[in-house]
Amino acid sequence: MRAVVQRIKKGSVSIDQKITGSIEYGLLVYLGVEDGDTEKDVHYMVEKICNLRIFEDEQGKMNRSVIDVQAGILGISQFTLLGDCRKGRRPNFTRAGEPIAANHLYEGFLEGCKGYDLQVASGVFQEHMMVSSINDGPVTILIDSKKNF
C-alpha cells in the first residue's frame, strides 16, 4: 500500500462538478492499494498517517499529528501510485490491487482513521475525480507499507 500525504489548509474532491468530500484543515491522502495488500497494511497506514508528526507546535517545529491538532483527513483512492515506469513510456499498473479487494482495503483505511475521532472525507472509488487543495508548507510525505522507500 502506498500513500502520498500532504498537509493542507483545505481540500475538496468533486465528481461531475458535485463536491463529494471536503475538509478545512488537515491531511490530503492519496492511497494506492497494491495486489497482495492485507488488513495488516491498512493498520500500518492508519497508524502511521494518523500519528505522523508533520504539524507545527508552538515553537514552529513539526511535532504534532493530525490527531493532536484535531484536523481532518481527505482520503482519495489512487491506483496510479502503483504505476511502474521503469520500462518504456507508458506506466504499467499490474501491481495495482484488484478493484473489489482494493475498495475493501481503501474503505478500511477510511474507517480506521474515523476510529481516531477525526473528520474523514473521501472521494468515490473508481470514479474520475477532481481534487482541489491548498498545500501548507508545502509538506508532502511518501509512505509505503512494505517500506520500499
Beta strands, then each sheet from edge to edge (+ up, - down):
strand 1: 2-15
strand 2: 18-23
strand 3: 26-32
strand 4: 55-56
strand 5: 62-64
strand 6: 72-77
strand 7: 119-122
strand 8: 130-144
sheet 1: 2+ 1- 3+ 6+ 7+
sheet 2: 2+ 1- 8+
sheet 3: 4+ 5-
end
